Amino acid sequence: MLRFDRRLLQNVDWVLVGGVLLVTLMALLNLYSATRLNNAVGLSAFFKQLYFNLMGFGLILLIVMVDYKTLITLSYPLYILGLLMLVVAMVFGETVAGSQRWIDLGFFRLQPSEPAKLILVIMLASYYYRKDTGKGFTLGELFVPIILTLIPFVLILKQPDLGTALMCLFVFASMTLFVKLRWSTFGILAGAALAALPVIWKLLKPYQRQRIEIFLNPESDPLGSGYHITQSKIAVGSGLKFGKGYLHGTQGQLDFLPERHTDFAFSVWAEEWGFFGSLLFMACYFFVLLWGLNIAVTARDKFGMLLAFGIVALLFWQAFVNLAMIMGLLPVVGVPLPLFSYGGSSLLTNLAGIGLLINIRMRRFMVAT
């Protein structure tokens, strides 16, 4: 329900707002540098992302007007809506580069897998809030959340989009460990995960297996499958201490670095701003995530705590995988850097998550129910 209590305005988390604004400003500066000489993308990407930022902050204003606890009752309708969007994308969606994961809305191409991740966080937070007894979940009690996670996981994997699908599993694992498991349950799940690895390997498509093999030995095909990782490592390493200067990164400006405005956006930043510039960015970025954890521990109720933690876990795992990927520490799985990489669906989803964090902080003065 809408609330106009003046205490809401007094409790706006300006620290979080300021941190997010700073990160998105860095992202726009980086996007301009990465696309200004790219004839295929050009400045249109910069202005589109600016537009998506304005939309996202408008979305935040709408989100903070509604008490986040209404999501407890809305979680199942939202979950069903998310699944329907994934099915529509799989059956009728637009295919780009062999992946069928977009719905063309005319004015905007929606990638349903992005909001599906946030919806899964809301669904799991609602379920664990209602079912948690404080004694630790048994394997039987985890049956429902496992199914709730596996359905979007499989639908996203079929697009195919391995990186986004893995985020569903990471979110499930993080939130499940957070609410507490019995040791016997943890042992069974860990053993099942290890036993499933050979099966998962067989289910991967040939190009997905190749990415993992290239990760282990990128020099085996430096001009083919290993090109992305090799060029990214060159860009990051060539930045040295202070970088080559804004708009002067050779890997990015001379078109050596692929996907430099999306998955490898941070490689452009590292090349132009160097080690200390990268350190400054990551300090700002992970401060936002740590502040989100602070919001979780100071939430007025358990649902707010679970929801905030789930959102931070989603942002963290995407950032961790992306940064490790561009440095060659993980295989290339197509995970963008939240709030930084180009992409409307990703940006709007992540800003919606930020809006929920602000919402939770604003209402911490209220009496828990």
MARVO-634089 format. One record per residue (C-alpha): x, y, z. Coordinates in steps of 0.001 Angstrom, whole numbers, plus 524288, in hexadecimal, padded with zeros to 5 digits. Example, Ala and Ser with C-alpha at 12.3 -4.5 7.8 and 13.67 -1.06 7.14 Angstrom:
! residues 2
<<8300C 7EE6C 81E78>>
<<83566 7FBDC 81BE4>>
***
This chain:
! residues 369
<<80000 80000 80000>>
<<8045A 80DFE 7FDA1>>
<<809EE 81522 8094F>>
<<80CA5 823A0 80A4F>>
<<81213 823E0 8180F>>
<<81BDB 82F11 81866>>
<<8253E 82642 81FC4>>
<<8272C 81EF1 812FA>>
<<82DC3 82AD9 80D12>>
<<835BE 82CCF 8195E>>
<<83AD6 81EE3 81855>>
<<83EFE 81ED2 80A16>>
<<84C52 8184B 8095F>>
<<853F8 82314 802A8>>
<<8609D 81B91 80485>>
<<85B93 8108A 7FC05>>
<<8559A 81A0C 7F244>>
<<86272 82176 7F14F>>
<<86A58 814FF 7EFA8>>
<<8618F 80FFB 7E4CF>>
<<861B5 81D31 7DDE7>>
<<8708C 81D39 7DE4E>>
<<87175 80F70 7D8AB>>
<<867B2 81263 7CDCC>>
<<86EF8 81F01 7CA7A>>
<<87B90 8172A 7C91F>>
<<87426 80D80 7C0A6>>
<<86F58 8181B 7B772>>
<<87CF3 81DFF 7B62B>>
<<88248 81085 7B31A>>
<<87772 80D86 7A968>>
<<87A23 81A12 7A1ED>>
<<88862 8166C 7A0B0>>
<<88552 8086E 79CC3>>
<<87B6D 80BD8 79220>>
<<87EEF 81925 78C77>>
<<88710 8134B 78156>>
<<87EE8 80706 77F9E>>
<<87703 808A9 77324>>
<<86E91 7FCE3 77653>>
<<86A4E 80258 7837C>>
<<86E4C 81093 783BA>>
<<86947 81B4B 78C8D>>
<<85B7D 815BB 78BDE>>
<<85F87 80BEB 7964F>>
<<863F4 816FB 79F32>>
<<85724 81E72 79DE2>>
<<84F1A 81205 79F41>>
<<85626 80EA7 7ABDA>>
<<85428 81C89 7B0CB>>
<<845BD 81AE5 7ADD1>>
<<8456D 80DD1 7B4E9>>
<<84BF5 81436 7C0A3>>
<<84168 81E96 7C127>>
<<8370C 813FB 7BFEB>>
<<83DAD 80C37 7CAA2>>
<<83E11 8174F 7D451>>
<<82FD3 81A24 7D116>>
<<82D10 80BD6 7D400>>
<<833DA 80D73 7E121>>
<<82A8C 8189A 7E484>>
<<81EEC 80FCF 7E19D>>
<<8246F 80470 7E96B>>
<<8272B 80C3D 7F5C7>>
<<818FD 810D4 7F640>>
<<8141C 8030E 7F91A>>
<<8173A 7FBB4 805A1>>
<<82055 7F08B 801FD>>
<<81888 7E724 80A87>>
<<80DE4 7E6F0 80024>>
<<81767 7DE7B 7F864>>
<<814A1 7D34C 801C1>>
<<80713 7D1B4 7FBDC>>
<<80B3A 7D5DF 7EE32>>
<<816A7 7CC64 7ED65>>
<<80F42 7C129 7E6FA>>
<<80859 7C9B4 7DCB5>>
<<81567 7D01A 7D992>>
<<81BEB 7C2CC 7D8A7>>
<<8119B 7BDC1 7CF37>>
<<812D6 7CA32 7C72E>>
<<8218F 7C853 7C694>>
<<82001 7BA4E 7C1D0>>
<<81614 7BE6B 7B794>>
<<81F79 7C8A2 7B253>>
<<82A40 7BE6A 7B17A>>
<<8213D 7B529 7AA0A>>
<<81D05 7C005 7A0C1>>
<<82B45 7C35A 79E33>>
<<82E7A 7B516 79BBB>>
<<82313 7B304 79244>>
<<82116 7C031 78BC2>>
<<82D31 7C7C8 78FA4>>
<<836D2 7CE9D 786D0>>
<<8431D 7C6D5 783BB>>
<<85036 7CDCA 78400>>
<<85D60 7C6E0 78252>>
<<856F2 7B990 783F8>>
<<85011 7BCE2 790BE>>
<<84161 7BEA4 791BE>>
<<83FF8 7C6EF 79DE0>>
<<839AB 7D3F6 79A20>>
<<82B9F 7D8AD 798E3>>
<<82A28 7E41A 78F82>>
<<820C9 7EDE6 795A3>>
<<822AB 7F7BA 78ABB>>
<<8289A 8028E 792DD>>
<<83115 7F929 79AB0>>
<<836C5 7EB7A 7999A>>
<<83414 7E48E 7A66E>>
<<83CCF 7D974 7AAFC>>
<<833BF 7D22F 7B471>>
<<83ED4 7CA9E 7BAC0>>
<<8437F 7D72D 7C140>>
<<83712 7DA58 7C90D>>
<<8355D 7CBAC 7CB3F>>
<<8417A 7CBB6 7D3E7>>
<<83C1D 7D68E 7DC8F>>
<<82EC4 7D011 7DCEB>>
<<8355B 7C38A 7E192>>
<<83BA5 7CB3C 7ECB7>>
<<82E47 7D07E 7F09F>>
<<82838 7C2F1 7EFAE>>
<<832A7 7BC6A 7F804>>
<<8327A 7C771 80212>>
<<823B7 7C60E 8033B>>
<<8244B 7B73E 8046B>>
<<82F37 7B6E9 80E6D>>
<<828AF 7C1C3 8164D>>
<<81C19 7BA01 8172C>>
<<82235 7AC9B 81983>>
<<82E3E 7AF3B 821DD>>
<<82D14 7A9AB 82FA0>>
<<83AE1 7AD19 833DB>>
<<83EAA 79EBC 83550>>
<<844E3 79D79 827F5>>
<<83EA8 79852 81B92>>
<<83E1B 789CD 818C2>>
<<83FA7 78432 80B21>>
<<83100 781FC 80A39>>
<<82E36 79015 80DD6>>
<<83741 79491 802DA>>
<<82FB0 78D1C 7F879>>
<<82705 798B8 7F50D>>
<<831DA 7A307 7F415>>
<<83A20 79982 7EC1E>>
<<82EF2 797E5 7E266>>
<<82C65 7A698 7E271>>
<<83AAB 7A891 7DEAD>>
<<83C02 79D90 7D4CF>>
<<83079 7A1C4 7CC52>>
<<83619 7AF26 7C875>>
<<843B4 7A91E 7C83A>>
<<83FB3 79F37 7BDD9>>
<<837E1 7A931 7B5ED>>
<<84356 7B2AB 7B5B0>>
<<84D07 7A7CE 7B29C>>
<<844BB 7A409 7A6CD>>
<<8461E 7B1A2 7A0B3>>
<<851E3 7AEA9 7A208>>
<<85786 7B7A8 7AC79>>
<<8606A 7B01F 7B5A0>>
<<86575 7BBF5 7BD1D>>
<<8580E 7C133 7C0D1>>
<<8532C 7B387 7C414>>
<<85E9D 7B18F 7CD59>>
<<85AD9 7BE11 7D46E>>
<<84E0D 7B77D 7D84B>>
<<855BD 7AC71 7DEB3>>
<<85F1B 7B5E1 7E578>>
<<853C0 7BDC8 7EAE6>>
<<84D0A 7B170 7EFC0>>
<<8597B 7AC72 7F636>>
<<85C6D 7B996 7FCAE>>
<<84EC7 7BBD6 801FE>>
<<84D3D 7ADB2 80663>>
<<85A00 7ADF5 80DF4>>
<<8561C 7BB11 813B0>>
<<8497A 7B5F8 8199C>>
<<8509D 7AA4F 81F8B>>
<<85140 79C10 81B99>>
<<8528E 79006 823ED>>
<<8600A 78A0E 82275>>
<<85A6E 77D8E 81CE7>>
<<85313 78561 8129D>>
<<85F3C 78D08 80F15>>
<<86710 78079 80D6A>>
<<85CDB 77A3A 804AA>>
<<85BA9 78656 7FC15>>
<<86A68 787E0 7FAEF>>
<<86BE8 7799B 7F729>>
<<860D3 77A8A 7ED52>>
<<866F7 786AA 7E72B>>
<<87403 77FCC 7E574>>
<<86D82 773A6 7DFFB>>
<<865E1 77BF6 7D63B>>
<<87204 7823C 7D03D>>
<<8747D 7775C 7C629>>
<<86620 777AC 7C248>>
<<8665B 78680 7C0DE>>
<<872A2 7857E 7B886>>
<<86BB6 77C40 7AF35>>
<<85FE2 7853C 7AE73>>
<<86823 790FB 7AA7F>>
<<86814 794DF 79C52>>
<<874E3 7931C 794D0>>
<<87809 7A1A9 794CF>>
<<875C1 7A24C 7A38E>>
<<87F35 79717 7A5E2>>
<<888DA 79DCA 79CDF>>
<<88837 7AA25 7A522>>
<<88C03 7A273 7B138>>
<<896FD 79B92 7AA07>>
<<89BE6 7A898 7A4C6>>
<<89B79 7AE2F 7B28B>>
<<8A4CF 7A37C 7B6C9>>
<<8ADB1 7A5EF 7AB21>>
<<8AA60 7B2AD 7A3E8>>
<<8B704 7B231 79C0C>>
<<8B255 7A5EB 79513>>
<<8A9A9 7AE2A 78C17>>
<<8ADCB 7BC7A 78DAE>>
<<8A72C 7C10F 78124>>
<<89ACD 7B912 782E8>>
<<893D4 7B528 78F6F>>
<<89EBB 7BA91 797EF>>
<<89E85 7C7ED 79170>>
<<8955F 7CE6E 79B3C>>
<<89D17 7CA5F 7A744>>
<<8AA3E 7CD4A 7A0EF>>
<<8A682 7DB08 79C99>>
<<8A00D 7DDED 7A9A6>>
<<8AC3A 7D9F4 7B133>>
<<8B492 7E258 7A826>>
<<8AB91 7EE08 7AA68>>
<<8AB67 7EC69 7B933>>
<<8BA0D 7EA2F 7BA1D>>
<<8BDCD 7F53C 7B0FC>>
<<8B73A 7FF3C 7B9E2>>
<<8C285 7FDC9 7C38B>>
<<8C1DA 806FD 7CF4F>>
<<8BAAA 812E5 7CA36>>
<<8B541 80EA5 7BD0C>>
<<8B6B8 813D1 7AF4E>>
<<8AD3F 81EFA 7B189>>
<<89EE2 820FA 7AEEA>>
<<89B7E 81E61 7A095>>
<<8A96D 819A8 79E0B>>
<<8A893 80B09 7A07D>>
<<8AE29 80434 79491>>
<<8A74D 7F717 79662>>
<<89A0F 7FD97 7978A>>
<<89BB9 8090C 78E47>>
<<8A225 8010D 78366>>
<<89782 7F69C 783D1>>
<<89FEF 7EB59 788AF>>
<<8975A 7E8C3 79495>>
<<88A4A 7E20A 7916E>>
<<87DBC 7E4F9 798E6>>
<<88496 7F08A 79F3E>>
<<877E5 7F786 7A280>>
<<87126 7EB9A 7A85D>>
<<877FB 7DFFA 7AEAC>>
<<885B1 7E5CA 7ADA8>>
<<8826D 7F3C8 7B15F>>
<<88B5B 7F386 7BD30>>
<<896DC 7EFC3 7B47F>>
<<89573 7FD11 7ADF9>>
<<8954F 803B6 7BB39>>
<<8A145 7FC50 7C002>>
<<8A8F8 7FFA8 7B3BA>>
<<8A5D7 80E27 7B439>>
<<8A671 8105C 7C2EE>>
<<8B065 8063F 7C708>>
<<8B1FF 7FEF3 7D3DB>>
<<8AF01 80A6F 7DCB5>>
<<8A334 80E9B 7D4B9>>
<<89E26 800B0 7D50D>>
<<8A08B 80016 7E3A1>>
<<898CE 80CAC 7E578>>
<<88D85 8076D 7DD75>>
<<88D23 7FA7A 7E4A9>>
<<88DC1 80192 7F1B7>>
<<881B4 80971 7EDEF>>
<<87AEA 7FDA7 7E824>>
<<87D05 7F457 7F36A>>
<<879FB 7FF0D 7FD38>>
<<86C58 7FF31 7F737>>
<<86B6B 7F07B 7F948>>
<<87067 7F153 8074D>>
<<866AA 7FC2B 809F3>>
<<85C2C 7F32A 804B9>>
<<86033 7E8F6 80EBD>>
<<85F12 7F37D 81926>>
<<8512D 7F5D3 81485>>
<<84E8B 7E746 815DE>>
<<85355 7E63E 823E4>>
<<84BF2 7F282 82820>>
<<83F1B 7EEED 82170>>
<<832EF 7EFBC 829D7>>
<<82EC7 7E1A7 8272F>>
<<833D4 7D4B5 82226>>
<<82DA5 7D633 814C7>>
<<834A2 7E329 812C3>>
<<84154 7DCF4 8173F>>
<<83FDE 7D156 80DF3>>
<<83BC9 7D9F0 8029B>>
<<84710 7E370 80471>>
<<850DB 7D864 805F0>>
<<84BC0 7D1AD 7F9AE>>
<<84CED 7DE25 7F1AD>>
<<85ADC 7E065 7F661>>
<<85E36 7D222 7F385>>
<<858E3 7D39A 7E5AE>>
<<860D9 7DFF8 7E33D>>
<<86D00 7DA2B 7E97C>>
<<86D30 7CD78 7E1D1>>
<<86B0C 7D469 7D4E8>>
<<87613 7DDEB 7D808>>
<<87F1E 7D336 7DCE9>>
<<87D1A 7CA8A 7D0FB>>
<<87E86 7D5EA 7C77A>>
<<88AFD 7DB52 7CD8D>>
<<89105 7CDCB 7CEB3>>
<<88D04 7CAE8 7C0BF>>
<<893A3 7D6CE 7BABF>>
<<8A02B 7D3CC 7C230>>
<<8A046 7C5BF 7BD64>>
<<89D4F 7BFF7 7CABE>>
<<89057 7BA16 7C653>>
<<88AFC 7B58E 7B92C>>
<<883DA 7BF4F 7B085>>
<<87589 7BCE1 7B3B9>>
<<86F3F 7C9A6 7AF7E>>
<<86C51 7D002 7BC9E>>
<<86BF7 7DEFA 7BC25>>
<<87110 7E7A1 7C711>>
<<864D6 7ECC0 7CE18>>
<<8627C 7FB79 7CCDD>>
<<86E9E 7FC8F 7C434>>
<<86D10 7F474 7B7D0>>
<<86435 7F916 7ACDF>>
<<856A5 7F317 7ACA6>>
<<8491D 7F83B 7AF8F>>
<<84312 7EC0D 7B5A0>>
<<84ECB 7E9DC 7BE77>>
<<84FA2 7F80D 7C2C4>>
<<84110 7F964 7C598>>
<<840ED 7ECA9 7CD35>>
<<84CAC 7F055 7D57A>>
<<8477D 7FE07 7D823>>
<<83A8A 7F7C4 7DC22>>
<<8426C 7EFBD 7E5DE>>
<<848E9 7FC3B 7EACF>>
<<83B4F 80219 7EC1E>>
<<83747 7F6C4 7F4D6>>
<<84364 7F8CF 7FD4B>>
<<83FD0 80732 7FEE1>>
<<831D1 80315 801D4>>
<<83651 7F9EC 80CA2>>
<<83F0D 80455 812B2>>
<<83459 80EB6 8122B>>
<<82AF6 80644 819E3>>
<<83410 8014B 82473>>
<<82E08 80AC7 82E5B>>
<<820C6 80426 82D10>>
<<81C3E 7F9CF 83694>>
<<81EDD 7EC17 83172>>
<<812CB 7E3DD 82F04>>
***
